[in-house]
Amino acid sequence: DQTLITKRLLTKTSKIPRWGERIFSRGSASTIAFIIEESICDLKQKTFTTISKNINLTSLMTVDETCIYRPDQNDESRTICEKKVLATSILFGFKTTLETFAIKRYKKNQELASLGLEFTLHKLFLPHLPLPPVIGIKKLDTRSFSNKMPELPEVEYARKLLSRFLNHTHITKVSYPDADSLARRFMNCTPTTFANSLVNRKIIDIKRHGKYLWFEMADQQPLTPIFHFGMSGGFRIKSAPDVTYAKEIKLVKMKAKNEVDGQCESFVYDEQLDADLSWPPRFTRIRFTTATGHDVCYTDLRKFGRFHLVDSITPLSCLPLSKLGFDPYLDMPKLEKFIDLAQSYRPASIELKALLLDQSFCAGIGNWIADEILYQSSFHPRKRLNTLNDEQFKLLHKNIDYVIRTAVDAGSNERFPREWLFHYRWTNKRETEDYYKLAIKFDTVGGRTSAYVPQRQKLSNVEQQQVEVKLAAKELKRKSKEKTEEEDGVDEENKKIINSADIKVSKKKISIKKMIATDSEVNEPLVKRKVPIAPSIISNRPQRTCNQKTINYQD
């Protein structure tokens, strides 16, 4: 009758509560729950039903769960899941307590269970598409990027986070808790004009290109606010009741709070789990309040973030966005176009690490992503662009796309593939080993510290000789500069000694003249003289105070 019925025996071994450990000894067979699950797939009714029930521990509690999956009548591309659970206990004196505990725990775990199912289905059937925003936000709330400089994956996460809570809403208030020190970070506007460009304007979407993020407004006013996170920027959102956290996230946040609170992070603030964290958080530079009641803070520990106000509704055609290259996550060029772009780059002898870091060629790639791309491609950071053949260009193109998409989709560095160089490079330049037990070396290439594996990322003999000649010339130039500076320092010291001797001689002459003048005036009568006092000069420049200054902008 076009119905498939399956029965399975499942075991559940999740950790039992502390009070349960008093009843059951930890690790014993009695703590394992055996569950019978019956699945019914009905092609006629277009439903999928699962019925599960525990067959042991029944003296403590029996839990019956029924899940019915069916197409959404309004949109058949969506699936509705109806879940019912019945918890029954016969334990005298604890019946109500146990049943209430079971229902509360079931409700708490359902959102995570649904996200896990959706994540698995997405990976099975839509692996070529990015994860939906809900999944991305849930996975990224662990603040896994809190100690890394914001690069494309971190800014893309911030975009998803803001899109969920700011799209189709108005910002009613903008404030700057530290206005004095932040003023110089506004590139082509003042804090006042930047705030006015946000207040009472409807946000329809959050856009990103490379490491830049901007708000797309509903009106046609040619004013677009743009954010750049610098080295430690990020967003936090409070008052988001539709977001639930996993238990273990509290420990992650506590650890981050005890180390450096506010460094390169974007996450949703939870009233219950984050009760120990102050609000607004430390290092808040800009604070928004929305018409929907959300409280959004832009935090930046090192104050290297930048803010632009573009007089256009198409910011990609204006500076600073117009000078950026392609975004490898949004518009990765086809192989042929990528090769043309790379071969037309000047200078053609540029090192690959420096090429990947050049935002005018490829926007969004930072230091660790560039190292990961070269590691996956087995290219040395000092390999020259003009030494690549077509197959090597194809490999570089493939791994740029692979590393970027894997990092964005994974969301958390804990979910990066274990064989990635990322997990083994953070040793403060101390030599270590990668996943395959090969030595990791460090070198400064393109002005940044580069991690690479010499046994995997090799240069040809000719390339190695060219690198050695260049490094030798660089070292010779450095020593010559140090020698020149040392000689200049000696000359400067001699000048100081001579000047000091001249000053002593001149002071001696002045003191002799004063003594002679004093002797000639001994016999003169004493006369009281009024000494004119110079008027005190008061600067018109406002004086900086120690306390933080708050400026509020609202309707």
Number of C-alpha atoms within 10 A of each C-alpha: 6 9 13 11 13 10 13 11 12 14 12 11 11 9 12 12 8 8 8 12 13 9 10 13 11 13 11 8 9 12 20 16 17 17 18 14 17 16 18 16 18 15 12 9 11 11 17 19 18 18 17 20 20 20 13 15 13 15 10 15 17 18 18 14 15 17 15 17 16 16 16 12 10 7 9 10 8 11 13 14 15 11 13 10 17 13 18 19 18 15 14 8 8 11 15 15 11 17 18 13 11 20 14 10 10 14 11 14 12 12 16 17 12 13 16 14 11 16 17 13 12 17 13 10 9 12 12 10 11 17 19 13 14 14 19 22 22 20 21 23 25 25 21 21 21 21 16 14 19 26 23 25 25 28 27 24 24 24 22 19 25 23 18 15 18 21 16 16 19 19 24 19 20 24 20 24 19 17 17 15 13 19 15 15 16 17 11 12 15 17 22 15 14 21 21 17 18 23 19 16 18 20 19 17 19 19 16 22 22 25 24 24 21 21 23 21 23 13 12 8 12 14 23 20 21 21 19 19 26 21 18 21 30 27 25 22 22 18 15 16 11 5 14 16 19 15 9 10 15 18 12 14 21 15 12 18 17 8 11 13 21 25 25 29 30 30 20 26 23 18 13 9 18 15 11 12 16 9 13 18 16 17 19 22 22 20 20 20 20 18 15 15 14 18 21 25 26 25 28 25 20 14 18 14 21 17 25 21 23 23 13 15 16 12 20 15 12 13 12 13 20 11 14 20 17 19 20 22 22 11 9 15 16 9 16 12 11 17 18 10 13 15 15 10 15 10 11 14 13 16 19 24 27 19 23 24 21 17 19 15 18 19 24 30 25 21 19 20 22 22 26 22 27 25 22 20 20 20 25 23 28 22 22 20 21 15 11 15 10 11 9 14 18 16 17 23 21 15 17 23 15 15 19 21 19 15 18 22 21 19 27 19 17 12 13 18 13 13 12 16 24 18 14 16 23 12 8 8 14 10 13 16 14 18 12 7 8 13 15 20 16 17 14 12 15 19 11 14 15 22 28 25 22 17 11 16 17 17 19 10 9 9 15 14 12 12 16 12 12 12 12 12 12 12 12 12 12 12 12 12 12 12 12 12 12 12 12 12 12 12 12 12 12 12 12 12 12 12 12 11 12 12 11 12 11 10 11 11 10 11 11 11 10 10 10 10 11 11 9 9 10 9 8 7 7 8 6 6 6 6 6 6 6 6 6 6 6 6 7 6 6 6 7 10 8 6 7 13 13 11 14 13 16 14 7
